[in-house]
Amino acid sequence: MLNQQRVRSQIPNYIVLLLLALFALTPIVILFFNSVKTTVEIGRNPIGFPEELRLDNFGDAWQQGGYAVTIRNSLIMMSATIVSSLTLAGLAAYALARLKLRGSALIAFYFLVGTSVPPQLFMVPLFIAWRQLGLINTHLGMIIIYTGLYSPFATYLLRSYMIGLPEEFMEAARIDGASNFQIFRTIILPLSWPGFMTAGLVIGLNVWNEFLFAVTFLLDPSLKPVATSLFEFQGRFSRDWGLTSAGSVIMVIPIIVLFLFLQRRFIEGLTQGGLKG
């Protein structure tokens, strides 16, 4: 009887969750449907199942959009940004969380504020500085920008995660003569890897989808990432809805697959403040 009452009390929650899931998934499903239709069929049936699968849209979109080059560029910038951001953020978070630095709470608040500053505020002086340094139209310049943009978030997230780790492990290591870096490498990193994975996934998603800096600082088509490629592709083939839908699917599939593969660890890293039970 108690179980039945509990199930009934949860029905409104399940209804709300179902509606939210439908709201989030319906546009993606329609995009996938339209990616295998012709333009004529999309005009006649924009939201229904495809009458006939037109898989040639993906091959044409891949070739016309130059996705082989732009996806490679995005992977290069995303991988380098994740490595550099997590390295800097991990060390900074450990210092703020465990070394009892004076003013650490204020510094952590500064990182939190840094995540909310609109990048448009400093884009013009940054562009002038990058032009003088010769970093315009280079992947290195973009990686430095992305590292500066996303390291504050990673630092704040990892600091919150490391604060919840048991102090006993660190104290035992210090008694054995371990240095701060040894404690970080042998204790903090193994215990904090869900937090690092979460931060890396969020940074990777942001870099993959970032458009404003990429379209401003990268002028050579051979250096542009997939986000700018999709924008230019849609401009060239704006009337071929099947082709543009296929190009959009090509861009989002890697992110969807990555998120589905890591979603459990992603949720753990966001919600867990200490060790797994």
Contacts in CASP RR format, 6 or more apart in sequence:
PFRMAT RR
TARGET T0000
AUTHOR 0000-0000-0000
METHOD contacts of the structure
MODEL  1
MLNQQRVRSQIPNYIVLLLLALFALTPIVILFFNSVKTTVEIGRNPIGFP
EELRLDNFGDAWQQGGYAVTIRNSLIMMSATIVSSLTLAGLAAYALARLK
LRGSALIAFYFLVGTSVPPQLFMVPLFIAWRQLGLINTHLGMIIIYTGLY
SPFATYLLRSYMIGLPEEFMEAARIDGASNFQIFRTIILPLSWPGFMTAG
LVIGLNVWNEFLFAVTFLLDPSLKPVATSLFEFQGRFSRDWGLTSAGSVI
MVIPIIVLFLFLQRRFIEGLTQGGLKG
28 252 0 8 1.000
28 256 0 8 1.000
30 46 0 8 1.000
30 47 0 8 1.000
30 48 0 8 1.000
31 245 0 8 1.000
31 248 0 8 1.000
31 249 0 8 1.000
31 252 0 8 1.000
32 249 0 8 1.000
33 47 0 8 1.000
33 48 0 8 1.000
33 49 0 8 1.000
33 50 0 8 1.000
34 42 0 8 1.000
34 46 0 8 1.000
34 241 0 8 1.000
34 242 0 8 1.000
34 245 0 8 1.000
35 57 0 8 1.000
35 58 0 8 1.000
35 242 0 8 1.000
35 245 0 8 1.000
35 246 0 8 1.000
35 247 0 8 1.000
35 248 0 8 1.000
35 249 0 8 1.000
36 50 0 8 1.000
36 53 0 8 1.000
36 54 0 8 1.000
36 55 0 8 1.000
36 57 0 8 1.000
36 246 0 8 1.000
37 45 0 8 1.000
37 50 0 8 1.000
37 51 0 8 1.000
37 54 0 8 1.000
37 241 0 8 1.000
37 242 0 8 1.000
37 245 0 8 1.000
38 54 0 8 1.000
38 242 0 8 1.000
39 239 0 8 1.000
39 240 0 8 1.000
39 241 0 8 1.000
39 242 0 8 1.000
41 50 0 8 1.000
41 51 0 8 1.000
41 52 0 8 1.000
42 241 0 8 1.000
42 242 0 8 1.000
42 245 0 8 1.000
43 241 0 8 1.000
45 51 0 8 1.000
54 242 0 8 1.000
57 242 0 8 1.000
57 243 0 8 1.000
57 245 0 8 1.000
57 246 0 8 1.000
58 246 0 8 1.000
58 247 0 8 1.000
58 249 0 8 1.000
58 250 0 8 1.000
59 246 0 8 1.000
60 243 0 8 1.000
60 246 0 8 1.000
61 67 0 8 1.000
61 233 0 8 1.000
61 243 0 8 1.000
61 244 0 8 1.000
61 246 0 8 1.000
61 247 0 8 1.000
61 250 0 8 1.000
62 68 0 8 1.000
62 247 0 8 1.000
62 250 0 8 1.000
64 233 0 8 1.000
64 236 0 8 1.000
64 237 0 8 1.000
64 243 0 8 1.000
65 229 0 8 1.000
65 232 0 8 1.000
65 233 0 8 1.000
65 247 0 8 1.000
66 229 0 8 1.000
67 226 0 8 1.000
67 229 0 8 1.000
67 247 0 8 1.000
67 250 0 8 1.000
67 251 0 8 1.000
69 222 0 8 1.000
69 229 0 8 1.000
70 224 0 8 1.000
70 225 0 8 1.000
70 226 0 8 1.000
70 228 0 8 1.000
70 229 0 8 1.000
71 226 0 8 1.000
71 254 0 8 1.000
73 139 0 8 1.000
73 223 0 8 1.000
73 224 0 8 1.000
73 225 0 8 1.000
73 226 0 8 1.000
74 207 0 8 1.000
74 208 0 8 1.000
74 225 0 8 1.000
74 226 0 8 1.000
74 227 0 8 1.000
76 139 0 8 1.000
77 139 0 8 1.000
77 142 0 8 1.000
77 143 0 8 1.000
77 146 0 8 1.000
77 207 0 8 1.000
77 225 0 8 1.000
78 203 0 8 1.000
78 204 0 8 1.000
78 207 0 8 1.000
78 208 0 8 1.000
80 139 0 8 1.000
80 143 0 8 1.000
81 143 0 8 1.000
81 146 0 8 1.000
81 147 0 8 1.000
81 150 0 8 1.000
81 203 0 8 1.000
81 204 0 8 1.000
81 207 0 8 1.000
82 200 0 8 1.000
82 203 0 8 1.000
82 204 0 8 1.000
82 207 0 8 1.000
84 143 0 8 1.000
84 147 0 8 1.000
84 151 0 8 1.000
85 146 0 8 1.000
85 147 0 8 1.000
85 148 0 8 1.000
85 150 0 8 1.000
85 151 0 8 1.000
85 154 0 8 1.000
85 199 0 8 1.000
85 200 0 8 1.000
85 203 0 8 1.000
86 154 0 8 1.000
86 196 0 8 1.000
86 199 0 8 1.000
86 200 0 8 1.000
86 203 0 8 1.000
88 147 0 8 1.000
88 151 0 8 1.000
88 155 0 8 1.000
89 151 0 8 1.000
89 154 0 8 1.000
89 155 0 8 1.000
89 157 0 8 1.000
89 158 0 8 1.000
89 199 0 8 1.000
90 154 0 8 1.000
90 155 0 8 1.000
90 158 0 8 1.000
90 196 0 8 1.000
91 184 0 8 1.000
92 151 0 8 1.000
92 155 0 8 1.000
92 159 0 8 1.000
93 154 0 8 1.000
93 155 0 8 1.000
93 156 0 8 1.000
93 157 0 8 1.000
93 158 0 8 1.000
93 159 0 8 1.000
93 161 0 8 1.000
93 162 0 8 1.000
94 158 0 8 1.000
94 162 0 8 1.000
94 180 0 8 1.000
94 184 0 8 1.000
94 188 0 8 1.000
95 101 0 8 1.000
95 104 0 8 1.000
96 104 0 8 1.000
96 107 0 8 1.000
96 108 0 8 1.000
96 155 0 8 1.000
96 159 0 8 1.000
97 104 0 8 1.000
97 158 0 8 1.000
97 159 0 8 1.000
97 162 0 8 1.000
97 163 0 8 1.000
98 162 0 8 1.000
98 170 0 8 1.000
98 183 0 8 1.000
98 188 0 8 1.000
99 180 0 8 1.000
101 107 0 8 1.000
108 155 0 8 1.000
108 156 0 8 1.000
108 159 0 8 1.000
111 152 0 8 1.000
111 153 0 8 1.000
111 155 0 8 1.000
111 156 0 8 1.000
111 159 0 8 1.000
112 152 0 8 1.000
112 156 0 8 1.000
114 152 0 8 1.000
115 152 0 8 1.000
115 153 0 8 1.000
115 156 0 8 1.000
119 149 0 8 1.000
119 212 0 8 1.000
119 213 0 8 1.000
120 212 0 8 1.000
123 212 0 8 1.000
123 213 0 8 1.000
123 216 0 8 1.000
126 145 0 8 1.000
127 136 0 8 1.000
127 216 0 8 1.000
127 217 0 8 1.000
130 136 0 8 1.000
130 141 0 8 1.000
130 145 0 8 1.000
130 217 0 8 1.000
135 141 0 8 1.000
135 144 0 8 1.000
135 217 0 8 1.000
136 217 0 8 1.000
136 219 0 8 1.000
137 217 0 8 1.000
137 218 0 8 1.000
137 219 0 8 1.000
137 220 0 8 1.000
137 223 0 8 1.000
138 223 0 8 1.000
139 223 0 8 1.000
141 217 0 8 1.000
142 213 0 8 1.000
142 214 0 8 1.000
142 217 0 8 1.000
142 218 0 8 1.000
145 213 0 8 1.000
145 217 0 8 1.000
146 203 0 8 1.000
146 206 0 8 1.000
146 207 0 8 1.000
146 210 0 8 1.000
146 213 0 8 1.000
149 206 0 8 1.000
150 202 0 8 1.000
150 203 0 8 1.000
150 206 0 8 1.000
150 207 0 8 1.000
153 199 0 8 1.000
153 202 0 8 1.000
153 203 0 8 1.000
154 199 0 8 1.000
154 200 0 8 1.000
154 202 0 8 1.000
154 203 0 8 1.000
157 195 0 8 1.000
157 198 0 8 1.000
157 199 0 8 1.000
157 202 0 8 1.000
158 192 0 8 1.000
158 195 0 8 1.000
158 196 0 8 1.000
158 199 0 8 1.000
160 273 0 8 1.000
161 192 0 8 1.000
161 194 0 8 1.000
161 195 0 8 1.000
161 269 0 8 1.000
161 272 0 8 1.000
161 273 0 8 1.000
161 274 0 8 1.000
162 188 0 8 1.000
162 192 0 8 1.000
163 273 0 8 1.000
164 273 0 8 1.000
164 274 0 8 1.000
165 188 0 8 1.000
165 191 0 8 1.000
165 192 0 8 1.000
165 274 0 8 1.000
165 275 0 8 1.000
166 275 0 8 1.000
169 187 0 8 1.000
169 191 0 8 1.000
170 183 0 8 1.000
170 187 0 8 1.000
170 188 0 8 1.000
173 182 0 8 1.000
173 183 0 8 1.000
173 186 0 8 1.000
173 187 0 8 1.000
174 183 0 8 1.000
178 186 0 8 1.000
189 196 0 8 1.000
191 274 0 8 1.000
191 275 0 8 1.000
194 265 0 8 1.000
194 268 0 8 1.000
194 269 0 8 1.000
194 272 0 8 1.000
194 276 0 8 1.000
195 268 0 8 1.000
195 269 0 8 1.000
195 272 0 8 1.000
197 262 0 8 1.000
197 265 0 8 1.000
197 266 0 8 1.000
197 269 0 8 1.000
198 265 0 8 1.000
198 266 0 8 1.000
198 268 0 8 1.000
198 269 0 8 1.000
198 270 0 8 1.000
201 258 0 8 1.000
201 259 0 8 1.000
201 262 0 8 1.000
201 266 0 8 1.000
205 255 0 8 1.000
205 259 0 8 1.000
208 225 0 8 1.000
208 226 0 8 1.000
208 227 0 8 1.000
208 254 0 8 1.000
208 255 0 8 1.000
209 227 0 8 1.000
209 255 0 8 1.000
210 225 0 8 1.000
210 227 0 8 1.000
211 227 0 8 1.000
211 228 0 8 1.000
211 231 0 8 1.000
214 224 0 8 1.000
214 225 0 8 1.000
214 227 0 8 1.000
214 228 0 8 1.000
215 224 0 8 1.000
215 228 0 8 1.000
215 231 0 8 1.000
218 224 0 8 1.000
218 225 0 8 1.000
218 228 0 8 1.000
226 251 0 8 1.000
227 251 0 8 1.000
230 247 0 8 1.000
230 248 0 8 1.000
230 251 0 8 1.000
233 244 0 8 1.000
233 247 0 8 1.000
234 244 0 8 1.000
237 243 0 8 1.000
237 244 0 8 1.000
238 244 0 8 1.000
259 266 0 8 1.000
268 276 0 8 1.000
END
